Amino acid sequence: MIKGLHFQKDARPGKPIVWYVYAYRGGPRIMRHEGPAKPVLDRATVAKLLEVTTEKSEDTIAHLAKLWRASPEWKGLAKGTQETWGFALDAIEAKWGQVPLRLWSDHRMVAKVIAWRDSRAATPRAADQGVKVLSELLKFAKLRALVKVNVAAEIPTIYKGSDRAEIIWTDADKQAYYAAADAEKGRGQAVKDILDLACCTGLRRSDLAAITWDEVTNDAIVRKALKKSRGRRRRAVIPLTPEARAVLERLRERTRAEGVNTLLVNSKGTPWTPGSLTQAFNATRDAANGGAGIVHAGDDGDKPKSKHLHDCRGTFVTHLVRCNLTNEEIANVVAWSVDNVDRVRRIYVDDATVVVALADRINAGTVKGSVK
């Protein structure tokens, strides 16, 4: 028996038994048969079934997702974005795959999308990403007149921890990470290099994995970033601080496989992929401090959260501050707002400088006997 068929038996007193066969529950009728036994589909009915089920499959979110993945819009996304959005698109197909497209023009679907978002609130970033990708999918459909509205647009996010500008990797964090890396067999130095290069350049994950020596000049790293910003790939010019120069000198000494020209290499001397780089970095971070990991405590009452590779950008900002760059200059280098740069400056540089100066004055006064 063909899966999905819906049979309805009509048995009335004094009348012959009639069977109605539908392509699927709620779908079109493909056969009417009189007789007591459940009917068997003939060739004509099977052909009609194939016709209506094909029409059904082309009127679903699953088919729309297939069209999107083959479109110029999808192929124009960075590989990292395709990978991240691909996971979200898989979740959308698992949830909504067989829902007909015509229903997505009904404004009442907004409530269903929000309910889906809320059902995944235990992983808020994934929940928000799902809604974002669904909105992009429906945007693609609307552009092609397949839906009339985008019911997933302008739905608020539930993740509230997206502003991490104040989170940096401190010297204590680095030492804990190094100790965990040293305990690993084989790849310890390679995972330490990831943290070092990230903290002294502020590069994102995909760029850390792909940056080559051809992009290093005497004064800066000049790179066309893989991540798009407002539809364009930003040309990043990263000045070399004293910390960066020291890290680069160490990286030049790493053993590389023939033809490999990336700054970072794994224990085999080959380039990292963005995914394997993050996986190795996170494993070392989580093993630090006896398995407690490296976390940011936050304000009173906030739940501690693991520090990310992306948080190394804040550490890079502190390096630039100590090189006497202005907030505006730093904001241009790291593509941050001036306010975020100012916040890092006040928390990690200016306040620390004031404390050190006060301690020096106190100690000097104690030595001279002026403190009473």
N, C-alpha and C positions, 0 to 999 in steps of 0.2 A: 504494500500500500504506500502511496506517495505521501510523504510527511507534509503536514500542514493543511491537508484537505479538511473541509468541514461538511459533514453529512447531517441533513435534517430530515427526519421521518415524519410523514403526515398520515396518520392512521385514524380515519373517521368511520364511525359505525355505518354500515351499508354502502361504503364506498371503497374503491380499490386503494391499496396502500401506495402512496407516492413518496419517492425519495428526491430530495433536492440536494444537489452537490455544489458546494461553493469553493472557489480557489483557496480561500482561507477564511477564517472567522471574520465576518464583517465585510468580506470581499465580494466580488461579482459571482453570479450563479453561472456555472459552466455546463450543468446537465440537469435534466429532469427524467426520472425513470419510474415506471409503474411496475410493482411486483413486491412480493413479501421479502425477498432476499436483498441484502445490501448490494448495490450495483457495482459492476466492474467497469472502469473507464474504457471506452473504445478509442480508436486512433484519432477521430475527429475531436473528441473531448480533450484528449491529452494535448493536441495541437493548440486548442483554445486555452488550455491551462498555461502552456508555455508562453503564449502571447500575453496573457494578463499578468503573469508573474514577472515577465521581463519589463513590462510597463511599470509594475510596482517597484522593482529594484532600481529603476532609473529615477524614481520619484522619492528617493530617500536621502537621509544625511550621509549614509555610507557611500552612496554613489557620488554625492557632492564632494565628499572628502577625497574620493579617488580622482575626480576632476581637478580639484585644487592641487593635489600633489603633482599632477602632470602639467600644471599651468606655468606660464612665464612668471607670475607673481611668486609662486613657491620656489621656483628655480633661482629667482633673484635674491632669495634670502641667504644669509651667511650659513655655512655648514653647521656651526654651533646652534644657530637659531632653528634650523631644520630639525636638528636632533632634539632640542628641548621642546619645540612645538609638536614634534612628532609623537612624543610620549603623551602630551595632552590630547592630541587628536585621536590617539588610540583609545583614551578614556572616553572621549566624546562618542566615538563609534560604538563602544561597548554599551554605553548608556542610551544613546539616541539613534543608533544606526538604522533601525527599521522604521523610524517615525517619518511619515510622508512629508515632503517639503511644503506642501500646501498648508500644513498646520503651523508652520513657522511664520506665516503672515498674519497670524492671530495674536493680538496684543496680550491675550491671556497666557501665552507661553512665557511671558516675563516672570510670572510667579513660579512656574515650574523650573526655570533656570535658577532663580534665587534659591528655591528649595534644594536643587542639586548642589549648588554652592555650599549651602548651610550643612548638607549631609556630609560634606567633606571638610568640615571646620577643624577637625583634629589635625589636619595638615593644611593650614591656611594658605601658605604660598602656592601649594599645588591646586587648591580650590580656586584661588584667584587666577592662576595661570590657565586653568580649564575654561573659565568664563572668558578670559581675554582671547584665547585661541578660538573659542566658539564664536565670539564676536567677529574675529577676522574671517572665519569661514563664512559667516552669514553676510559679511561685507562683500566677499567674493561672489556669493550667490545673488545679492541685490544688484551688483554691477551687471550681472548677466540676466537680470529680470526673472530670476527663479524664485525670489521672494520679494514681498513688497516692503517689508520693514526689517530692521536688525534688532530683534528683541533682546539681544545680549549686550547691546551698546549701553554705555553709561551706567552699568551696574556697579555699585560701590565695592571696593575691596574690603576684605575682613582682616588681612594681615596688617598689623600696625607696627611692625618692627623694621620697615623698609629703610628708615633713615638711620644709617650706621656710621655716619661721618665721624662721630666722636670715638669710635672703636678703633684702636690701633694695636699693633703688636709691640709690647714693651720689651726692654732688655731681658727682664725676668722670663717673659713668655718665650723669647727666643732661646734662652738657655735651657728651658724645660723641653722645648722642641728638639734642640740639638742632642740632649741626653737621650731622648726617646729614639732619635735617628741612629745614634751610635750603638744602640742595643739591637738594631735590625741587622740581619745578615745580608751582606752584598750591596744593598742600595742606600746605605746610610748617607754617604756623601752626596749622592744624586738628589735625595730629598731635602738635604740641607741647602743645596744650591737653589732649589725652587724658592724657598723662603727668602734667601739672601737677595736673589735677583728681583723678586716681587717687591721687597721692602725698599730697594734702592732705585727702582724705576717706576713703580706704580702701574705696571702693565697688567692688563686683564689676562685671564687664564688662556684664552685662545692665542693671544699675542705672545705670552710667555713661552708657549710650546713652539711657536713658529718663528720667533725672531732669529735672524741670522747675523753673522759677523759682517756681512756686506752692508748692514744697516747701522753699523757703529762707526761714527766719525771721531775725530780727535776731541770734539767738544760736546757731542750729543748723540743720542740714538734717534734716528729719523725713520719713522715707520708709518705706513698707511694702515691704520687700525682695521682689523677684520670685522669688528662690530660696527654696525651702521648707527648713526645718530641723525634723526630727522631725515632719513632716506639717503644720507650720504656717508661715505666712509671718511672719517676724520684723519687728517695727516697729523700724526703725533710727533712733536719734537721735544725730546726729553733731555734736559741738560744733565751732564755728568757731574754729580757731586763727588766729593772725596770718597764717600762710602761706595758709590757706584764704580769708580775707577778701581778701587781695591777688589771689589767682587769680580769685575771683568778680568783683572789680572789672574785671579785664581781660576776662573772658568777657562782661560786659554790653556791651562795645563791639563785639562781633562782629556782622557783617551776617547777618541771618536772613531767610529767605523769609517771605512773609505767613502769619500764623497759627502759625508755629513758636515754641515756648516752651521747648524743651530747652536745658539749659546748654551742651551740646556740639553743635556743628554742623559739617558737613563743608565743603569749599571752595565748595559750591553754596549754603550757607546752609540746608541741610535736615538733619534728624536722621540720625545714624548708625544702622545696624542693628548688633546685637551682632557679627554675622559680619564685616561690612565694617570695623568699628572694630578688631577684633582683627587682621584682615588688614593694615590700614594700619599699625597699631602694630608688628607683627612685621616688616614690610618695612623700616621705618625703623630698628628695632633691629638687624636683620641687616646693614644697610648701614653702620652706624656703625663707627668705627675702621678705615676703609679696607676694609670688607667682612668684618672679623674678628668683628663683632657685639659684643654686650655680654653677658658671661658671668660666672658665679660660679665661682671656682676651686675652692672647697671645701677639704677637708682634704688632706693629703699622700696622693697615690695616687688621689684621686677624679678622675674625668673631669670637666672643666669643662662646665657646662651653661648654656644660654641663660637669661637672666633673663626672667621672664614679667611680663605686666601684673599678674597676681595678686600678685606680689612687692612691688608698691607698697603693699600693706597693711602690710608691715613698716616701710616708710618712714614711713607715717602714725603707726605706733606710736611711732617715735622723736620725732615732733612732739609727741605727747601726753605723752611722758615729760618733755620739756623744758618743758612747761606745768605740771609738778609734779603730775600726776595719779598716783594710786597704781596699783599693778599690778592690783588688783581692779577699780578704776574703768575702766582701759583695757581689761581683759578683757571687761567688760560692753559696752563700746562696739563693739569689733571682733569679738565672739563668738569669742574665743580662750581657751585655758587660761591660768591665771595663770602657769604654768611657762614657757610660750612667751613671754609678755610679759616675764617676768624675764630670760629668756635674751637677748632683744633689748636690754633695758636694759643688761645687763652688757657685752655685746659692743660695742655702738655708742654708748652714752651714758656710762655710768659709767667704763669703761676710758678712753675718749677724754678725759673730764673730768680724770681723774687724770693722764694724760700731759700735758695742757695745763698743769695746775697745777704739775707737776714742772718743765716747761720754763720756766714763768714764774719759779719760784723760782731755777732755775739761772741764767737770764739776769739776774735781779735781783742774784744773788750775784756774777756776773761783772762787772757794772757797778760794784758797790761794791768790787770787788777782794778779796772774801772767799773766792774759790775759789783754792786753792793747789795 
